[in-house]
Amino acid sequence: MHRRHLSLGLLLVALLTLTGSSAGVTSASDTTANETDVFISDKPDPEAGSLPPFVLPELEDVDNAENISMAELSQIRDFYYTTTLPPYRVGTDQQTLREYRLEQYQSIERNESTSLWLPDSQRSNGTVVTDAHVTILGTAEGTQTGLESEAADEDDNESDLLLVPRDGTVLTHLDYSTRIPEGTCATTDQTRTCLNVTLTDQEVDRTLEIGPQSWSGNPETPHQLTYSDANATEPTTMEVEATITSTLAIQETTYVREGTDWIPTNTTDAETLELSHTVQDKAPVVATTNQELSVDQTIVRSEEEIDRIILEFDGPETLPDRRLWSTATFENDAGQIENIWGIYSQRQYENATRGHRPGTDISIPPDQTESNATVPALEDTSSVTPSTINQTPEQQLPAPATHHETVPFPNVLEKQLTAQREHPTFQRGQNTSTTVPPELASSNSFRFDSEPAPLDEHVNLTSVEPHGHTTLIVENAEQPVTEVRDIHNDSIPLSTQTVQERDVQLEATTLNDTHARIQLLDGNTSQPLAGEALWLQGAAQGQVTTDSDGVAIVERRDLFVTASFTGVTNAAEGIYYSSTQTQIAFQPEPFNIYQLLLSFAGAFVSIIAFVIFYLPFAYMRGADK
């Protein structure tokens, strides 16, 4: 009998142990980001047919390679580098990525007879100007967010935002073709009057608007629109507008018939017309320099040395409203902290569409125009007057046939923001002598409402779900932080305070089988520290706050409860209370196997009584019926 009791007890203990252990099993996977500053993918240009010769295993080999031509450079499909400090130059001219991008934009040429448009260009036709469009191709200093928002609102443009600095350059592509109205003649018995139309001038006025602010374009830089002091404190719209004004000279010539020929007798300037056509393109933007973010640095000193540095980033916790910092640099080139953000750059457009009228010269220089002076025909073509030239194309100027063809587009690179890693990293500088490398710890992170940036399936690049960090703690730092810069390399204001480290006491006592009393005290004066947060593990709550006596009552969930104090700065007294933790052990409830068996026996007796007394009585009542 005792052996049966023992076997049953061991079985119950094994079941309880199995249940408790299975609840603690978790799975974790660590994503390792690419550690290089520059990423060149192994995705070749389809036109090249093979990898460029300078795509080598190490970036140093790329930097040191000789005789790299711009043609070879144009075969690069993808770049990857830190947001504010791209540390490399490439090509025979040792160009930066910005210089390379501008050169590609400036290589887009146009003429009066053709129009070259992109897949997302919104084309528009006027009386003289056809297939006109202006397309925003990004900014020299800005970057697209490229992060997929989880918001259910279909009008949410968070993932399409273009992040731009206060001062910058907008890169645009404007193109159109010019259609000069054909000359027409009206004939009577012995006279003929002909109207000939000539394009004498064509001007383009461009404007840029960011919210309510506007700037004018410079004719000497047709592919760029510069702006300064953009003041957009919240997401707004960037709009580029181009107005093409065409000046037409209309000449009226009178002819008389002499036999079978027409002889001109008089030519006069009948009218001069100015016809304008306007096209626009827009994009949602954020002027990040105006966004909210403040950085407070607390230097914690232990005796005369820096014990740790605490950086607190205070600002909104949504991507469109929070200014994104990129680097925090230490004094005397002792290193820097690099945030999670990086730039992923890839070809923006593979091909474009070129449209031109059959039979026209598509290589007319931009400073020349196409003339279509007509020779009077013997037959009557139509009857027009100068006043009808200004009518709409549907009324007066039917659109001529246009030939479309697909042509390659310059290697324009679009910059996309991406999260390289889950946490910031520390990069050591040249002037550092410590044998123990600095350690970067982060706390109080938050999650942006977005997914990792979508990358091409062939790109060997890590992109993680982006997180923001409100507090960073650096230990073993030799120097304080002197500047913090955002993703556009603009400085972020930094305030610094120095405090002395002081220990704290965390005393804990159990009150009963389920509750404990925890008190937080100043390590020097033993005075209570009120209103401070304690983080708990194994308790019913994850966090509690101390009362005026520095006390918090904790209810257990497990047999062991760990209380942690992460540290806090008392700026008024110039004190930093260091972190500490304590563990509280509760006594387990005794397991009484005999009491459990008695409960089983009681249940068994109840069943026997039910069988003996109730079932015969129920059977007799059924028989009487």
ROLUM-57444 format. One line per field, with one value per residue (C-alpha): residue number from 0; residue in three letters; x, y, z. Coordinates in nm, 3 decimals. Each point is the difference from the previous one (the first is absolute). Layout:
// ROLUM-57444
n = [NUM|...]
res = [ALA|...]
x = [X|...]
y = [Y|...]
z = [Z|...]
//
This chain:
// ROLUM-57444
n = [0|1|2|3|4|5|6|7|8|9|10|11|12|13|14|15|16|17|18|19|20|21|22|23|24|25|26|27|28|29|30|31|32|33|34|35|36|37|38|39|40|41|42|43|44|45|46|47|48|49|50|51|52|53|54|55|56|57|58|59|60|61|62|63|64|65|66|67|68|69|70|71|72|73|74|75|76|77|78|79|80|81|82|83|84|85|86|87|88|89|90|91|92|93|94|95|96|97|98|99|100|101|102|103|104|105|106|107|108|109|110|111|112|113|114|115|116|117|118|119|120|121|122|123|124|125|126|127|128|129|130|131|132|133|134|135|136|137|138|139|140|141|142|143|144|145|146|147|148|149|150|151|152|153|154|155|156|157|158|159|160|161|162|163|164|165|166|167|168|169|170|171|172|173|174|175|176|177|178|179|180|181|182|183|184|185|186|187|188|189|190|191|192|193|194|195|196|197|198|199|200|201|202|203|204|205|206|207|208|209|210|211|212|213|214|215|216|217|218|219|220|221|222|223|224|225|226|227|228|229|230|231|232|233|234|235|236|237|238|239|240|241|242|243|244|245|246|247|248|249|250|251|252|253|254|255|256|257|258|259|260|261|262|263|264|265|266|267|268|269|270|271|272|273|274|275|276|277|278|279|280|281|282|283|284|285|286|287|288|289|290|291|292|293|294|295|296|297|298|299|300|301|302|303|304|305|306|307|308|309|310|311|312|313|314|315|316|317|318|319|320|321|322|323|324|325|326|327|328|329|330|331|332|333|334|335|336|337|338|339|340|341|342|343|344|345|346|347|348|349|350|351|352|353|354|355|356|357|358|359|360|361|362|363|364|365|366|367|368|369|370|371|372|373|374|375|376|377|378|379|380|381|382|383|384|385|386|387|388|389|390|391|392|393|394|395|396|397|398|399|400|401|402|403|404|405|406|407|408|409|410|411|412|413|414|415|416|417|418|419|420|421|422|423|424|425|426|427|428|429|430|431|432|433|434|435|436|437|438|439|440|441|442|443|444|445|446|447|448|449|450|451|452|453|454|455|456|457|458|459|460|461|462|463|464|465|466|467|468|469|470|471|472|473|474|475|476|477|478|479|480|481|482|483|484|485|486|487|488|489|490|491|492|493|494|495|496|497|498|499|500|501|502|503|504|505|506|507|508|509|510|511|512|513|514|515|516|517|518|519|520|521|522|523|524|525|526|527|528|529|530|531|532|533|534|535|536|537|538|539|540|541|542|543|544|545|546|547|548|549|550|551|552|553|554|555|556|557|558|559|560|561|562|563|564|565|566|567|568|569|570|571|572|573|574|575|576|577|578|579|580|581|582|583|584|585|586|587|588|589|590|591|592|593|594|595|596|597|598|599|600|601|602|603|604|605|606|607|608|609|610|611|612|613|614|615|616|617|618|619|620|621|622|623|624]
res = [MET|HIS|ARG|ARG|HIS|LEU|SER|LEU|GLY|LEU|LEU|LEU|VAL|ALA|LEU|LEU|THR|LEU|THR|GLY|SER|SER|ALA|GLY|VAL|THR|SER|ALA|SER|ASP|THR|THR|ALA|ASN|GLU|THR|ASP|VAL|PHE|ILE|SER|ASP|LYS|PRO|ASP|PRO|GLU|ALA|GLY|SER|LEU|PRO|PRO|PHE|VAL|LEU|PRO|GLU|LEU|GLU|ASP|VAL|ASP|ASN|ALA|GLU|ASN|ILE|SER|MET|ALA|GLU|LEU|SER|GLN|ILE|ARG|ASP|PHE|TYR|TYR|THR|THR|THR|LEU|PRO|PRO|TYR|ARG|VAL|GLY|THR|ASP|GLN|GLN|THR|LEU|ARG|GLU|TYR|ARG|LEU|GLU|GLN|TYR|GLN|SER|ILE|GLU|ARG|ASN|GLU|SER|THR|SER|LEU|TRP|LEU|PRO|ASP|SER|GLN|ARG|SER|ASN|GLY|THR|VAL|VAL|THR|ASP|ALA|HIS|VAL|THR|ILE|LEU|GLY|THR|ALA|GLU|GLY|THR|GLN|THR|GLY|LEU|GLU|SER|GLU|ALA|ALA|ASP|GLU|ASP|ASP|ASN|GLU|SER|ASP|LEU|LEU|LEU|VAL|PRO|ARG|ASP|GLY|THR|VAL|LEU|THR|HIS|LEU|ASP|TYR|SER|THR|ARG|ILE|PRO|GLU|GLY|THR|CYS|ALA|THR|THR|ASP|GLN|THR|ARG|THR|CYS|LEU|ASN|VAL|THR|LEU|THR|ASP|GLN|GLU|VAL|ASP|ARG|THR|LEU|GLU|ILE|GLY|PRO|GLN|SER|TRP|SER|GLY|ASN|PRO|GLU|THR|PRO|HIS|GLN|LEU|THR|TYR|SER|ASP|ALA|ASN|ALA|THR|GLU|PRO|THR|THR|MET|GLU|VAL|GLU|ALA|THR|ILE|THR|SER|THR|LEU|ALA|ILE|GLN|GLU|THR|THR|TYR|VAL|ARG|GLU|GLY|THR|ASP|TRP|ILE|PRO|THR|ASN|THR|THR|ASP|ALA|GLU|THR|LEU|GLU|LEU|SER|HIS|THR|VAL|GLN|ASP|LYS|ALA|PRO|VAL|VAL|ALA|THR|THR|ASN|GLN|GLU|LEU|SER|VAL|ASP|GLN|THR|ILE|VAL|ARG|SER|GLU|GLU|GLU|ILE|ASP|ARG|ILE|ILE|LEU|GLU|PHE|ASP|GLY|PRO|GLU|THR|LEU|PRO|ASP|ARG|ARG|LEU|TRP|SER|THR|ALA|THR|PHE|GLU|ASN|ASP|ALA|GLY|GLN|ILE|GLU|ASN|ILE|TRP|GLY|ILE|TYR|SER|GLN|ARG|GLN|TYR|GLU|ASN|ALA|THR|ARG|GLY|HIS|ARG|PRO|GLY|THR|ASP|ILE|SER|ILE|PRO|PRO|ASP|GLN|THR|GLU|SER|ASN|ALA|THR|VAL|PRO|ALA|LEU|GLU|ASP|THR|SER|SER|VAL|THR|PRO|SER|THR|ILE|ASN|GLN|THR|PRO|GLU|GLN|GLN|LEU|PRO|ALA|PRO|ALA|THR|HIS|HIS|GLU|THR|VAL|PRO|PHE|PRO|ASN|VAL|LEU|GLU|LYS|GLN|LEU|THR|ALA|GLN|ARG|GLU|HIS|PRO|THR|PHE|GLN|ARG|GLY|GLN|ASN|THR|SER|THR|THR|VAL|PRO|PRO|GLU|LEU|ALA|SER|SER|ASN|SER|PHE|ARG|PHE|ASP|SER|GLU|PRO|ALA|PRO|LEU|ASP|GLU|HIS|VAL|ASN|LEU|THR|SER|VAL|GLU|PRO|HIS|GLY|HIS|THR|THR|LEU|ILE|VAL|GLU|ASN|ALA|GLU|GLN|PRO|VAL|THR|GLU|VAL|ARG|ASP|ILE|HIS|ASN|ASP|SER|ILE|PRO|LEU|SER|THR|GLN|THR|VAL|GLN|GLU|ARG|ASP|VAL|GLN|LEU|GLU|ALA|THR|THR|LEU|ASN|ASP|THR|HIS|ALA|ARG|ILE|GLN|LEU|LEU|ASP|GLY|ASN|THR|SER|GLN|PRO|LEU|ALA|GLY|GLU|ALA|LEU|TRP|LEU|GLN|GLY|ALA|ALA|GLN|GLY|GLN|VAL|THR|THR|ASP|SER|ASP|GLY|VAL|ALA|ILE|VAL|GLU|ARG|ARG|ASP|LEU|PHE|VAL|THR|ALA|SER|PHE|THR|GLY|VAL|THR|ASN|ALA|ALA|GLU|GLY|ILE|TYR|TYR|SER|SER|THR|GLN|THR|GLN|ILE|ALA|PHE|GLN|PRO|GLU|PRO|PHE|ASN|ILE|TYR|GLN|LEU|LEU|LEU|SER|PHE|ALA|GLY|ALA|PHE|VAL|SER|ILE|ILE|ALA|PHE|VAL|ILE|PHE|TYR|LEU|PRO|PHE|ALA|TYR|MET|ARG|GLY|ALA|ASP|LYS]
x = [0.000|0.282|0.169|-0.315|-0.014|0.361|-0.047|-0.304|0.188|0.297|-0.234|-0.167|0.334|0.124|-0.311|0.031|0.370|-0.066|-0.273|0.217|0.301|-0.197|-0.138|0.351|0.109|0.044|0.155|0.229|0.173|0.266|0.030|0.351|0.027|0.262|0.290|0.153|-0.046|-0.052|-0.197|0.034|-0.234|0.075|-0.301|0.139|-0.132|-0.208|0.167|0.350|-0.062|0.254|0.129|0.195|0.372|0.038|-0.270|0.251|-0.026|0.135|-0.094|0.364|0.063|-0.271|0.149|0.351|-0.092|0.145|-0.151|-0.364|-0.195|-0.335|-0.140|0.101|-0.130|-0.338|-0.031|-0.018|-0.357|0.002|0.187|-0.023|0.163|-0.050|-0.240|0.219|0.357|0.042|0.374|0.090|0.069|-0.015|0.080|0.293|-0.117|-0.036|-0.360|-0.221|-0.337|-0.167|0.223|-0.066|-0.377|0.006|0.205|-0.255|-0.285|0.182|0.056|-0.373|-0.026|-0.305|-0.090|-0.299|-0.124|-0.011|-0.113|0.158|-0.232|0.022|-0.249|-0.159|0.008|-0.334|0.003|-0.210|-0.066|-0.049|-0.046|0.367|0.161|-0.075|0.099|0.114|0.081|0.221|0.106|0.160|0.292|0.090|0.236|0.377|-0.003|-0.333|-0.109|-0.323|-0.124|-0.091|-0.150|-0.329|-0.253|-0.243|-0.261|-0.338|-0.071|0.045|0.090|0.297|0.318|0.248|0.176|0.026|0.144|0.305|0.221|0.175|0.225|-0.061|0.228|0.014|-0.024|-0.299|0.085|-0.267|-0.043|-0.199|-0.066|-0.244|-0.026|-0.095|-0.261|-0.001|-0.337|0.012|-0.032|-0.335|-0.127|-0.333|-0.051|-0.239|-0.010|0.311|0.150|0.129|0.063|0.230|0.081|0.342|0.072|0.354|0.119|0.217|0.058|-0.070|0.060|-0.050|-0.077|0.033|-0.109|0.036|-0.243|0.044|-0.318|-0.075|0.360|0.115|0.326|0.077|0.213|0.332|0.016|0.367|-0.085|-0.296|0.013|0.012|-0.207|0.177|-0.171|0.105|-0.155|-0.286|-0.226|-0.232|-0.065|-0.224|-0.049|-0.095|0.010|0.287|-0.119|0.203|-0.171|0.131|-0.165|0.111|-0.072|0.021|0.014|-0.144|0.042|-0.275|0.075|-0.266|0.111|-0.218|0.050|-0.147|-0.041|0.216|-0.081|0.060|0.222|-0.070|0.213|0.037|-0.102|-0.007|0.122|-0.102|0.036|-0.357|0.026|0.229|-0.141|0.128|-0.140|0.078|-0.032|0.059|0.086|0.048|0.125|-0.028|0.126|-0.064|0.304|0.125|0.262|0.175|0.213|-0.316|-0.118|0.008|0.294|0.209|0.308|0.106|0.339|0.072|0.364|0.022|0.334|0.141|0.276|0.179|-0.073|-0.303|-0.191|-0.274|-0.179|-0.379|-0.157|-0.372|-0.183|-0.330|-0.248|-0.312|-0.002|-0.143|0.209|-0.159|0.042|0.334|0.332|0.227|0.349|0.286|0.328|0.119|0.369|0.230|0.253|0.355|-0.089|-0.053|-0.270|-0.367|-0.335|-0.171|-0.377|-0.194|-0.075|0.170|-0.060|-0.082|0.045|-0.104|-0.083|-0.322|-0.107|0.115|-0.160|-0.194|-0.233|0.096|-0.264|0.065|-0.180|0.106|0.227|0.119|0.362|0.025|0.351|-0.078|0.218|-0.193|0.079|-0.156|-0.365|-0.178|-0.131|-0.278|-0.041|-0.231|0.009|-0.344|-0.178|-0.234|-0.280|-0.195|0.085|-0.212|-0.116|0.144|0.057|0.260|-0.263|-0.057|0.361|-0.071|-0.273|0.031|0.169|-0.335|-0.143|0.292|0.311|-0.066|0.284|0.239|0.100|0.267|0.248|0.084|0.311|0.156|0.346|0.246|0.000|0.314|0.105|-0.196|0.027|-0.288|0.095|-0.210|0.018|0.040|0.076|0.338|-0.010|-0.228|0.228|0.254|0.367|0.319|0.286|0.342|0.194|0.368|0.077|-0.094|0.235|-0.230|0.067|-0.365|-0.218|-0.304|-0.322|-0.324|-0.322|-0.344|-0.329|-0.350|-0.027|-0.322|-0.126|-0.082|-0.334|0.157|0.157|0.355|0.084|-0.084|0.316|0.054|0.015|0.344|0.157|0.209|-0.091|-0.151|-0.299|-0.162|-0.311|0.097|0.003|0.064|0.208|-0.072|0.289|0.354|0.254|0.368|0.246|0.381|-0.018|0.313|-0.156|-0.346|-0.215|0.055|-0.251|-0.299|-0.098|-0.313|-0.029|0.068|0.319|-0.167|0.091|-0.251|0.014|0.174|-0.012|0.247|0.005|0.253|-0.102|0.170|-0.092|-0.155|-0.101|-0.352|-0.135|-0.285|-0.133|-0.265|-0.193|-0.282|-0.329|-0.178|-0.013|-0.106|0.123|0.330|0.109|0.275|0.165|0.237|0.249|0.285|0.322|0.172|-0.280|-0.247|-0.275|-0.291|-0.016|-0.362|-0.172|0.258|-0.082|0.093|-0.009|-0.120|0.036|-0.204|-0.257|-0.362|0.105|0.285|0.068|-0.078|0.074|0.133|-0.214|0.111|0.186|0.177|-0.216|-0.184|-0.212|0.045|-0.223|0.183|-0.081|0.293|0.205|0.278|-0.059|0.279|-0.026|0.227|0.076|0.150|0.146|-0.118|0.151|-0.081|0.109|-0.085|0.252|0.245|-0.040|-0.043|-0.143|0.154|-0.191|-0.046|-0.226|-0.106|-0.176|-0.275|-0.051|-0.341|-0.052|-0.171|-0.333|0.047|-0.139|-0.224|-0.055|-0.222|-0.232|-0.027|-0.081|-0.260|-0.168|0.005|-0.146|-0.272|-0.092|-0.004|-0.232|-0.238|-0.018|-0.072|-0.276|-0.151|-0.003|-0.143|-0.272|-0.104|0.004|-0.236|-0.240|-0.003|-0.055|-0.298|-0.163|0.039|-0.154|-0.308|-0.069]
y = [0.000|0.240|-0.091|0.097|0.335|0.069|-0.089|0.225|0.288|-0.033|-0.002|0.323|0.171|-0.102|0.142|0.329|0.027|-0.069|0.262|0.266|-0.066|0.007|0.344|0.147|-0.125|0.287|0.033|0.288|0.096|0.270|0.197|0.115|0.314|0.064|0.165|0.173|0.369|-0.056|-0.281|-0.092|-0.281|-0.288|0.082|0.078|0.246|-0.194|0.194|-0.086|-0.373|-0.062|0.150|0.326|-0.072|0.199|-0.177|-0.173|-0.175|0.294|0.366|0.097|-0.176|0.210|0.321|-0.095|-0.131|0.201|0.111|-0.026|0.178|0.170|-0.260|-0.272|0.204|0.030|-0.378|0.011|-0.067|0.046|0.207|-0.030|0.240|0.186|0.291|0.302|-0.108|-0.197|-0.066|-0.091|0.147|-0.193|0.039|0.160|0.338|-0.133|0.113|-0.020|-0.166|0.343|0.122|-0.319|0.034|0.363|-0.094|-0.266|0.251|0.254|-0.260|-0.003|0.211|0.117|0.178|0.175|-0.292|-0.282|-0.065|-0.254|-0.108|-0.243|-0.268|0.223|0.327|0.178|0.130|0.291|0.158|0.364|0.196|0.004|-0.212|-0.375|-0.292|0.249|-0.114|0.084|-0.286|0.024|-0.242|0.056|0.240|0.019|-0.005|-0.172|-0.360|-0.195|-0.175|-0.315|-0.154|-0.183|0.148|-0.226|0.275|-0.102|0.344|-0.023|0.370|-0.046|0.112|-0.085|-0.262|0.243|0.293|0.177|0.118|0.326|0.241|0.373|0.089|-0.227|-0.068|-0.162|-0.207|0.016|-0.106|0.230|-0.098|0.081|0.017|0.307|-0.028|0.304|0.053|-0.068|0.292|0.031|0.181|0.137|0.034|0.206|0.015|0.213|0.050|-0.217|0.099|-0.225|0.003|-0.134|-0.072|0.021|-0.080|0.298|-0.066|-0.250|0.057|-0.214|0.139|-0.249|0.036|-0.219|0.000|-0.169|0.066|0.374|0.092|0.039|0.040|0.080|-0.214|0.099|-0.028|-0.098|-0.318|-0.150|-0.329|0.153|0.221|0.128|0.120|0.130|0.052|-0.240|0.023|-0.299|-0.114|-0.288|-0.214|0.215|-0.003|0.086|0.116|0.083|0.206|0.086|0.245|-0.023|0.321|-0.020|0.317|-0.041|0.247|-0.013|0.144|0.066|-0.020|0.096|-0.170|0.076|-0.249|0.035|-0.290|-0.313|0.168|0.201|0.314|0.157|0.366|0.090|-0.145|0.146|-0.103|-0.085|-0.089|-0.113|-0.255|-0.118|-0.338|-0.151|-0.349|-0.102|-0.342|-0.105|-0.285|-0.039|-0.221|-0.025|0.130|0.076|0.268|-0.205|0.285|0.157|-0.314|-0.039|-0.169|0.109|-0.179|0.019|-0.141|-0.094|-0.067|-0.222|0.031|-0.243|0.191|0.182|-0.237|-0.041|-0.301|0.011|0.231|0.011|0.141|0.073|0.068|0.177|0.040|-0.145|-0.375|-0.004|0.001|0.307|0.214|-0.108|0.136|-0.295|0.023|-0.180|0.047|0.115|0.095|-0.008|0.268|-0.017|-0.258|-0.266|-0.172|0.036|-0.170|-0.095|-0.029|-0.276|0.203|-0.049|0.076|-0.261|0.137|-0.170|0.084|0.198|-0.060|-0.268|0.147|0.297|0.064|0.240|0.141|0.193|0.074|-0.222|0.180|0.265|0.045|-0.124|0.142|0.372|0.191|0.160|0.353|-0.059|-0.027|-0.180|0.210|-0.117|0.283|-0.118|0.054|0.106|-0.280|0.046|-0.180|0.159|-0.166|0.183|0.342|0.140|0.338|0.110|-0.003|-0.374|-0.092|0.031|-0.263|-0.334|-0.295|-0.175|0.307|0.116|-0.216|-0.374|-0.194|-0.148|-0.364|-0.071|-0.285|-0.156|-0.202|-0.140|0.136|-0.056|0.263|0.132|-0.181|0.222|-0.125|0.030|0.014|-0.197|0.013|-0.335|-0.137|-0.173|-0.149|-0.018|0.201|0.281|-0.097|0.155|0.072|0.065|0.302|0.064|0.169|-0.266|-0.172|-0.206|-0.372|-0.070|0.099|0.216|-0.190|0.136|-0.099|0.126|0.016|0.136|-0.073|0.035|-0.147|0.209|-0.085|-0.146|-0.310|-0.052|0.173|-0.220|-0.106|-0.170|-0.377|-0.012|0.255|-0.152|0.264|-0.016|0.218|-0.030|0.138|0.354|0.094|0.334|0.027|0.269|-0.081|-0.117|-0.083|-0.014|-0.153|0.026|0.319|0.214|0.322|0.161|0.044|0.337|-0.007|-0.195|0.014|-0.107|-0.210|0.311|0.083|0.300|0.061|-0.076|0.216|-0.178|0.092|-0.147|-0.036|-0.168|-0.192|-0.212|-0.365|-0.118|-0.350|-0.095|-0.267|-0.227|-0.178|-0.272|-0.198|-0.250|0.093|-0.333|-0.287|0.228|0.357|0.173|0.350|0.173|0.329|0.217|0.209|0.244|-0.195|0.283|0.156|-0.294|0.246|-0.150|0.061|0.072|-0.016|-0.230|-0.290|-0.357|-0.267|-0.345|-0.354|-0.286|0.242|0.068|0.344|0.087|0.338|0.179|0.351|0.074|0.210|0.290|-0.245|-0.159|-0.311|-0.221|-0.307|-0.284|-0.300|-0.310|-0.213|-0.240|-0.123|0.247|0.370|0.223|0.377|0.227|0.372|0.125|0.326|0.360|0.349|0.263|0.306|0.244|-0.167|-0.110|-0.367|-0.312|-0.294|-0.312|-0.310|-0.301|-0.300|-0.250|-0.334|-0.114|-0.372|-0.124|-0.335|-0.259|-0.138|-0.353|-0.282|-0.228|-0.327|-0.141|0.298|-0.048|-0.371|0.085|0.230|-0.283|-0.236|0.249|0.019|-0.381|-0.024|0.249|-0.211|-0.320|0.179|0.119|-0.355|-0.159|0.250|0.205|-0.246|-0.265|0.275|0.138|-0.354|-0.061|0.326|-0.100|-0.341|0.156|0.190]
z = [0.000|0.084|-0.330|-0.192|0.181|-0.087|-0.369|-0.030|0.165|-0.235|-0.300|0.110|0.067|-0.347|-0.166|0.187|-0.090|-0.370|-0.011|0.162|-0.223|-0.326|0.079|0.004|-0.344|-0.252|-0.341|-0.095|-0.323|-0.028|-0.321|-0.080|-0.214|-0.263|0.181|-0.301|-0.065|-0.372|-0.157|-0.366|-0.093|-0.232|-0.215|-0.349|-0.252|-0.258|-0.281|0.125|0.012|0.277|0.320|-0.026|0.031|0.320|0.205|0.224|0.338|0.204|-0.017|0.035|-0.331|-0.162|0.139|-0.113|-0.344|-0.287|-0.331|0.107|-0.272|0.035|-0.239|0.245|0.289|-0.169|0.013|0.379|0.099|0.375|0.258|0.375|0.244|0.326|-0.029|0.070|-0.071|-0.325|0.033|-0.357|-0.343|-0.326|-0.367|-0.180|0.128|0.356|0.024|0.303|-0.036|0.000|-0.284|-0.191|0.038|-0.119|-0.304|-0.089|0.029|-0.214|-0.271|-0.076|-0.318|-0.187|-0.324|-0.146|-0.207|0.252|0.354|0.235|0.279|0.291|0.110|0.266|-0.196|-0.029|-0.357|-0.123|-0.340|-0.093|-0.322|-0.093|0.273|0.006|0.221|0.262|0.355|0.294|0.229|0.343|0.001|0.365|0.172|0.022|0.381|0.074|0.015|-0.034|0.312|-0.191|0.316|-0.026|0.240|0.186|0.025|-0.136|-0.149|-0.376|-0.020|0.233|-0.180|0.274|-0.212|-0.297|0.193|-0.141|0.286|-0.092|0.193|0.057|-0.293|-0.303|-0.372|-0.169|-0.307|-0.270|-0.361|-0.234|-0.358|-0.278|-0.378|-0.198|-0.275|-0.230|-0.174|-0.370|-0.239|-0.179|-0.308|-0.119|-0.379|-0.215|-0.382|-0.051|0.351|0.281|0.364|0.206|0.370|0.106|0.369|0.141|0.354|0.095|0.372|0.274|0.371|0.309|0.345|0.286|0.360|0.306|0.290|0.339|0.192|-0.026|-0.095|-0.361|-0.192|-0.366|-0.228|-0.154|-0.383|0.023|0.195|-0.188|0.192|0.349|0.225|0.311|0.317|0.340|0.344|-0.061|0.303|0.007|0.356|-0.111|-0.312|-0.297|-0.381|-0.231|-0.342|-0.309|-0.269|-0.347|-0.238|-0.364|-0.194|-0.382|-0.214|-0.350|-0.287|-0.265|-0.344|-0.264|-0.364|-0.300|-0.338|-0.348|-0.282|-0.309|-0.223|0.201|0.263|0.315|0.034|0.351|0.007|0.370|0.332|0.337|0.367|0.078|0.372|0.280|0.247|0.339|0.099|0.342|0.136|0.362|0.147|0.364|0.211|0.377|0.281|0.377|0.192|0.348|0.066|0.265|0.137|0.139|0.172|0.375|0.169|0.297|0.130|0.366|0.098|0.359|0.082|0.307|0.178|0.250|0.180|-0.285|-0.289|-0.221|0.122|-0.262|-0.240|-0.023|-0.319|0.007|-0.327|0.064|-0.284|-0.167|-0.053|-0.352|-0.317|-0.170|0.314|0.147|-0.122|-0.070|0.141|-0.169|0.191|0.343|-0.007|0.304|0.083|-0.142|-0.264|0.265|-0.207|-0.076|0.044|-0.325|0.005|-0.175|-0.314|-0.334|-0.368|-0.262|-0.349|-0.322|-0.360|-0.009|-0.361|-0.241|-0.314|-0.126|-0.293|-0.278|-0.226|-0.323|-0.320|-0.291|-0.243|0.249|0.092|0.356|0.046|-0.029|0.250|0.288|-0.123|-0.343|-0.097|-0.277|-0.288|-0.226|-0.246|-0.277|-0.371|-0.126|-0.175|-0.287|0.181|0.282|0.335|0.256|0.098|0.325|0.153|0.257|0.274|-0.040|0.078|0.374|-0.001|0.175|-0.176|-0.039|-0.182|-0.210|0.032|-0.026|0.161|-0.257|0.014|0.262|0.002|0.338|0.080|0.317|0.073|0.289|0.273|0.177|0.314|0.236|0.359|0.245|0.366|0.248|0.379|0.174|0.345|-0.012|0.348|0.302|0.231|-0.044|-0.007|0.135|-0.240|0.154|-0.119|-0.061|0.333|0.251|0.243|0.222|0.014|0.076|-0.297|0.074|0.047|-0.141|0.180|-0.095|0.185|-0.033|-0.370|-0.196|-0.324|-0.306|-0.156|-0.312|-0.150|-0.128|-0.326|-0.301|-0.185|-0.331|0.039|-0.162|0.234|0.277|0.256|0.347|0.087|0.341|0.161|0.111|0.367|0.165|0.315|0.254|0.237|-0.072|0.269|-0.093|0.246|-0.010|-0.206|0.008|-0.130|0.000|-0.310|-0.167|-0.287|-0.128|-0.368|-0.184|-0.315|-0.215|0.195|0.167|0.364|0.275|0.317|0.287|0.369|0.249|0.379|0.229|0.312|0.263|0.037|0.325|0.101|0.107|0.232|-0.101|0.308|-0.023|0.261|-0.040|0.165|-0.050|-0.248|-0.290|0.066|0.066|0.104|-0.202|0.106|-0.207|0.203|-0.061|0.053|0.189|0.207|0.016|-0.095|-0.196|-0.375|-0.089|-0.336|-0.162|-0.231|0.089|-0.271|0.106|-0.122|0.148|0.145|-0.082|-0.132|-0.230|0.162|0.326|0.131|0.347|0.237|0.220|0.225|-0.295|0.047|-0.247|0.082|-0.249|-0.060|-0.117|-0.300|0.030|0.294|-0.090|-0.069|-0.136|0.056|-0.208|0.024|-0.330|0.133|0.001|-0.006|0.262|-0.195|0.281|0.233|-0.271|0.095|-0.206|0.192|-0.150|-0.094|0.226|0.046|0.264|0.004|0.237|0.069|0.115|0.174|-0.220|0.119|0.149|-0.207|0.222|-0.183|0.279|-0.016|-0.374|0.049|0.263|-0.248|-0.253|0.266|0.080|-0.365|-0.017|0.307|-0.163|-0.314|0.203|0.194|-0.327|-0.137|0.319|0.088|-0.301|-0.290|0.168|0.099|-0.355|-0.136|0.231|-0.104|-0.363|0.064|0.166|-0.321]
//
